Amino acid sequence: MTFPEGFTPEELAKVEINGRVVILEPTHLLFNEQTVHKWQQESQTWYNFYSQVQFEAERWLTDLEDTHDALFDENYLNCKSNGCTEKQAEAASRIDANVRAAKKKVDDAKIVLGKIKSFIRSFDKAFDTAKSMEYRLGREMDKVMRTTGDRFPGLDAQIEDIIKGSSPENLDPLA
């Protein structure tokens, strides 16, 4: 995998929400045939964590939008009270430095929220892949078991005899 020049994978997976840095760790999405079951169990904890991070980011975005709207409205009302027309007041409010800075923060927060949502969608896709892999592995195991049973006729009966013979009264504790 190649990364943009000057960036490390850690920097690309790092988002900041209201001063809190969160790493969108891509290794949480990795599993293979040997680790798929364990991954499914552990991934739910991480999925929950990143869902909470998404909620925080959405709340932060709402706060920033409210701040932007309040600054815009305040600037708009000041312009209107100074005798500007609606169009002039709106234009003056849009180019105000504080309003533009607040708008930039809103835009940055939307990008952060988009990254988090995309990462959670990756979890959804990985979980679907894991379910499919487990199903396929189960089918392969069934096939192996059927094949093994065919190669050893009477194996079930032999196992049944061993189990019957191993009742507690038939077991020799010194053997």
N, C-alpha and C positions, 0 to 999 in steps of 0.2 A: 504494500500500500504506500502510495506517495502522498506527501503532504505539501501544502503551499510553502514556498521558500520562506525560511525564517520562523516557521511555526512548528511546535512539537505536538504530538498527539494529545498530551495533557492540556495544552493551551486551547486546542480545538474543542475539547470536551468540557471545558470549564465555563460555567455561567455564573453571573453574579446577580443575586436578587436582593435588592435593598441592603447592600453591603455584605450579604452572606454569600460565600463562594460555595458552589455545589459542583462536583465532578460528575459528569454523565459518563460513567465508567463503561466502556464498550466490552470489557472482559465479563461483565455480568450477563452478556448475551451469548457467551460461548459454552457449548456443550458438545459431546459426541455420544456414540452408542453406549460407552461405558458409564458416562456421567449424566445421562439424560434424566434418569429418575431423580437423582439427588438435585439436579438443576431445577427440575419442576418444583420440588419442595422449597428450595431456597429462593427461587426467583419470585415467589409470591411476596416475600418480605421486601425485596428490592422494588417490586412493582408498587407495593403500598407506599414505600418511602418516596419514590419518584412521583406518585400521584399526589402525595402531600406537598411535595415541592411545586408541582403544577398549581395546586390550589393557592399556595403562597404567592406564586408569580402572578396568578390572575388577580389576587387581592391587591398586590403591589401595583399592577397595571391600572386597576380601577382607581386607586389612590392618586396615581400620577395623572390619569385622565381628568379626575376631579380638580386637581391642582391647576392643570392646564386650562380647563374650562373657567375656573374662578379667575385666573389671571387675564384670560381673554375678555371675560365679561366686565371685569373691573376696568381694563383699558378701554373697552368699548364705551362704557358708561362715562368715563372721563372725557373721551373725545366728543360724545354726544352732548355732554353738558357744556363743552366749549364751543358748541355751535356747528359741529361737523354734520354732514349728511350721513345717512346710514351707510352708504357705500364708502365714504371717506373714513368713518369710524371703524368699519370692518377692515379696511385696508390698513389703517394705522395700527390696529390691534394685531393683525397678522405679522406685521414687520417689526413689532416691538421686540427688543432683545430678550426680555424675560419670557415672553410668550413663546418665542422661537426656541429658547433653551428648554422650556417645559415640553414643547412639542418634540424636541430631539430625545428627551428622556422617555417620552411615551413611545416613540418609534423604536428606541433601543430595547425597551421592555417587551414590545411586541415580538422583536427578534428573539429575545431570550425565551419567551413563552413558546414561540414556534419551535425552537430547538428542543425544549422539554417535551412538547407534544409529539414531535417526531421521534424522540428517543423512546417514549412510551409506546408509540405505534410499532417501533422495532421490537419491543418486548412482546407485543401482541403477536407479531409475525413469528418471533422465535418460539413462543409458546405453541402456536399452531404447528410449527415444524416439529417441535418436540413431541406433541401428541401423535402426529403422523408417524414419526420415527418409532415411538413406543408401540403403536399399532402394528407397524411393519415388523418390528422385532418379535412381537407376540405371534404374529402369523408364521414367521420363520421358525420359531420355537415349536409351534404346533406341528409344523411340517416335519421337523426333526424328530419329534416325539412319535409321530405316526410312522415314520420311516424306521425308527429304532424298534418300535413294537412289531413291525412286520418282519424284521430280521431275526427277532428272538421270539418265535411263537411260544406261547404258554408262559411268557415272562410274568404277566399279571397273576396267573395262578400260583406261580412259584413265590412271588412276593406275598401274596395272600397267605400261603402256607407258613412262610417265615413269620409273618405278623401274628398269626394264630398261635404258633409255637412259642412266641415270646411273651406270653401272658405272664403276669407276676408269679403265679404259682409254678410255672415251668422254668423259671430262671434260677440258676444255681448262683448264690451270692459269692461263692469262692471261685467260680470259673473265670 
